[in-house]
Amino acid sequence: MKRIYHPYWLWEDYLNGMFNDSKLQNEDDLIQKCTNLFSVPSAFDKACEMVINKWKISTKENLSNTSQNRNAWIGAACCSIIHNAPEYITRIAWANLTIEQQNIANRIAKKHILKYETRNRKLYSGVGKQMLLQWDSRRSTKGIREKK
């Protein structure tokens, strides 16, 4: 998969304070708001759509990185874009959900990730066809054998 990189100071999630880890006075209120966002499938679905449509750079950066938990990123981004909640608040809110609520939210996030991938198929072309460095071991050892 073609990974897309942008400097962090261009990321909309960073600019919105998603990675702010300083203690907030309204933590309890934000935790409840984020828990409610995850708990209402229609609201979470709309928030996912909003993140993908409005935060173009952050979305490219994070959804092209298949080695990270993309569901977690989109969930944290939703809480940030809707409630200006930092990522650590999102983790606390997530822990307040039942397993069923988490599964529903994960399915919604996955739906939006797949929609994003489909819309941007060119980013994913050539996956698995060729390694970055190709090495022909027969050619590389031939010269060594001849020198002996």
Secondary structure, DSSP 8 states (H G I E B T S, - for coil): -------GGG-HHHHTTTT--S--TTHHHHHHHHHHHHH-HHHHHHHHHHHHHH-HHHHHHHHS-TTS-HHHHHHHHHHHHHH---HHHHHHHHHTS-HHHHHHHHHHHHHHHHHHHHHTGGGGTTTTT--SS---HHHHHHHHHHH-
